[in-house]
């Protein structure tokens, strides 16, 4: 499974992205996670080419604990 996490470097979202990366590595054994620094308040999670979380355009918040894991399991 390929996961991309886009985070805003301007607003220092790296700690949130790193927390999510560790959570996903702990919950999935066969996962390739790539952190991508962006700007403008971005925090987006893409799994195998599908956007499953988008802070700017949909949720307007960071993902809650295990929320991304639950969404991945629902795919």
MISE-768104 format. One record per residue: z, x, y negated of N, C-alpha, C in turn; residue in one letter. Coordinates in steps of 0.001 Angstrom, whole numbers, plus 500000, padded with zeros to 6 digits. Each point is the difference from the previous one (the first is absolute). Layout:
<guvos>
ZXYZXYZXYa ...
</guvos>
This chain:
<guvos>
500000500853501171500000499147498829500000500898498767x 499118499697499064499915500750498748500604499184498863x 500930500620499295500662499336498882499863500866498762x 499581499374498914499940500676498708500987499316499062x 500809500802499346500942499488499006499607500603498658x 499586499159499083499670500431498646501205499718499115x 500414501014499252501192499859499158499728500589498616x 500717499538499019499844500457498625500841501257499763x 499325501084499654500691501238499665500624499946498613x 499362499271499078500509499873498635501394499367499973x 500202499015500852501261499265500026500930500500501112x 499631501125500623500809500635501041500317499048501152x 498954499403500553500157499135501168499994500783501306x 499916501333499922499986500821501211501226499765500889x 501220499901499466501137499737500891499848498700500795x 499460498972499390499781498722500696498920500156501071x 498936500728499675498937500246500974500513500836501171x 500818500991499710500558500853501054500955499222500894x 500791499110499413500898499153500777499212499134500969x 498917499416499491499158499153500841499326500826501102x 499547501186499660499381500882500998500969500284501143x 501237500329499682500997500291501032500303498758500843x 500089498843499348500239498754500729498886499746501012x 498762500160499561498870499724500882499906501011501134x 500279501256499716500006501021501056501083499708501029x 501111499418499556501075499639500914499706498767500837x 499125499132499493499702498744500690498722500021500834x 499126500971499750498728500080500715499782501425500484x 499630500143501270499831501339500565498620500587499719x 498970499193499982498640500489499814499506499619498609x 500478500732498990499669499653498628499619501259499216x 498947499873499191499568501063499101500158499456498587x 500927500577499243500313499487498661499556501012498956x 499300499503498998499547500843498900500551499428498694x 500704500844499244500499499607498683498978500430498957x 499628499072499121499002500256498962500597499699498634x 500056501021499166500542499803498659498958499360499098x 500435498999499256499142499323499044500737499837498678x 499586499017499226500634499758498704499966498511499683x 500576499637498879499945498625499542500924499038500717x 501040500512500656500960499128500673499580499566501389x 499027500685500589499488499611501319501035500238501096x 500069499067500932500709500176501266499311499071500983x 499129500589500809499141499234500903500081500607501387x 500015499142501019500025500451501390498766499448500701x 499232500925500616498781499640500708500143500441501451x 499771499078500929500094500287501433498625499787500623x 499462501068500559498674499950500635498965499312499114x 500038500314498701499024499471499057500323498651499394x 501110499378500396500392498682499482501222500136499089x 499897499480498796501140500022499073501029498995500498x 501221500483500267501039499076500460501140499860498978x 499996500850498963500997499867498938499395500561498727x 500167499261498890499473500442498718500965499581498901x 500794500961499542501018499724498979499396499483498700x 498907500580499557499430499637498697499362498622499974x 499248499680501027499183498793499936500585498781500699x 500964500208500924500484498848500766501525499878499933x 500701500986500567501454499857500164500821500250498740x 499561500917499146500717500352498763501403500543500270x 500149500683501149501263500599500398499713501021501080x 501014500783500358499864500916501123500273499252501302x 499466500493501115500282499334501280501457500152500392x 500533498954500601501372500015500500500063500784501304x 501194500351500411500183500741501237499377499247501170x 499200500679500782499298499481501180498942498939499699x 499738499709498745498975499011499665498608500466500438x 499680501258499764498684500516500378499888500059501533x 501059500396500666500014500009501463499701498602500534x 500632498991499438499785498611500421498556499588499760x 499448500373498859498609499643499711499037500692500966x 500277501263500314499144500715500947500065499338501371x 501173499617500429500145499347501311499311498645500035x 499760499402498840499334498694499934498480500114499976x 499497501221499845498536500181499922499343499716501340x 
</guvos>
